[in-house]
Amino acid sequence: MNTQRVWFAFFIVLALTLNFGFFVGEIDNPHHHNPYEFFFALVVSLIATVLKVGDRSHLGAVLLATSLVADFQLIAAAVIWGYASQVTGEVSVAVMASVVSFAGGAMLANLTSVILLIAETIQLKR
Amino acid sequence: MSSNHRGRTRIRGAAMWLLLLELRTPLITLIITYSISVLGLVLIPGMTSEGSAYHLSFLDAFYVVSYTATTIGFGETPHPFTSEQKLWMLVVMYSTVISWLYAIGSVLSVISDPAFRRLRAHQRAVSRIASQKLPFWIVCGFGGAGSQLIRFLDQSNIRCVMIDSNQARADVAKLSDLTYELNILVGDVAEPQTLVDAGVQSALCRGVLVLTDQDQVNLTVATNTRILAPRVPVYARSGTDANTRNLRSFDTEVVIDPFRVAARSVTQLIRKPCAFALYHELVDPDLNHIDVVEMPAEGHWVICADGRLADTVVEAFQRDEIPFCLVSNQAPKDKESVTWVQGLGTEARTLRAADIAHAAGILAGTNDDGDNLSILLTAQAENTQLITIARRNKPTSEPVFGHGHFTYVLREGRMIAQEMYARITTPVLHQFLGQLELMPEALVQGIIQKLHARLGDQRPELSHFDLVLDSHNAPGVLPFFHTARTPKLEDLLIDPGFGYPTMPLICLLLVRLNGDLVPFPGDGLLLAEGDRLLFWGAMGSHHRLQFLAQREDLFEAILAERHRVHSR
């Protein structure tokens, strides 16, 4: 067993699960979406990105791309949320809906990552 | 095999990846310390100025952590911190600042790593070579010959890519004063990948010039090029006859042996000083004057040399039947027929034994510059009328040899550069030089006198150029072929200016379309379409000739004038 592979898979799967946890619930209801869960989803997604850097295989490149997409979606969501709560002063229903939908997009990217990871693992076992 | 090769090129194109890989740990450390710090600040309750509890927002927390980590330290926002917050801030300060510095330090150490910088420089050079738009030659080895040749070729607007294994020499090459930016690749030339990186397989690669002083390396480069790019010609330096034969066995286009070139130059100087002067004016772009050395009619030569130069020079002198006396520490191969004095030649005693007082000239050709200078100074003291030929080994000794008032200095690098230059610039020049070797000395002397007559009292700088009579280069001349006024060579040399004077030019060689060579063609020779002409004369006059060849009206006027004069 390779410890590095464990951490690699751990962070990729954790990014998806946290993302999912934040995403479920009514899309425009702030009570269904925990900001701390969002924070962890973003941090874990960033760590997963760094872990994917440096693998020069074709699969590694696609994995990195999906991770970058997830980061981009989550950061966009964070900016919208932060701007609404701090600058505008009010998190409206529309803002909440767009934050959650951005996170939903990130979740799709993370899902792709996990599928690729599973595909690679199955190929390895043969 | 091919996947292996692809893998290597990928690694070579991966300086950025290397940087990212090195930064993995610092980046993860940074993300984790940042996130823990932010989370702590959000969770720990603060106190507003009115005394009510509040929590920092993620934005505020991230803001505070960011300016703390980067040691900017704006202060406590949005309200002064409570004791709990201050305790947490202590943890934040030390952990984030340290992880931040660690990350920055890693970036800097990777960037300033010599291996990383070499990789980057190599990548830049390779991508510049790949994006090159003009034809180029690959020069392997930036020694005396390489640096000289790159400069010579630059004067003819021919570009080069340079490969050298030595970083110090590559730095010197960077400083060379050229009209374009020389692409320099630092790497082992004997490795095929280096040649590929230098663009040997590019359609723009005109040839590979292998100039290192190691025969084995030159041989390897020549074979590698043969296989990697069969159509690319290889010009190689070779230091031994065995290596020359080896190179020729797989059709290396040009093999230049500096020792043989030196021996040929010396005998040519002695037997045919006019041909020697003409030859060197033509093959050396730095030499723009023709100075014929006056050779004493009699007297023997003293040759102070050892090793390979002694062998080749003795062989050449024997072939040309020039009397000589060899001064050498080693006995010559052929003891019976060679007059030999044992010694170094730096002492007057050995030189007297070689009868220096009655000698015509001396060749100081040992492989030590100090010895050579000592030999020549001693010899000049013994006989002031001597013709002196010096061998310069190290390029750094040039100032002494340049100021030494010697008749001729053998410079290995320069000789190789001249030989290769003559073959690269224009094919007609090389054809002419082949003819020159066969020509009687009196004929060459006549040609030099003819040019001097055309130049009159002036002694301008000299140069050569070629002209092809085709639709591209001479549209003004073409219409007159196959007419009653078919142009003669002399018509081409008329200056279209006032009074129709003759241009200060001589035609050295005319090559017919079918390959026939006419050396020193007479002025009355009829020209034909497709003729290739090699001209030699005052520098700058080629502009006038090329202009004339473009203009049908001017050429018509010249032909009319010529016929008027003739019919009168």
Interface residues (C-beta under 8 A of the other chain):
Chain A: P35 Y36 F39 F40 V43 L46 I47 V50 L51 V53 G54 R56 A78 G82 S85 Q86
Chain B: R10 A14 W17 L20 L21 L23 R24 L27 I28 I31 I32 S35 V38 L39 V42 S57 F58 L59 D60
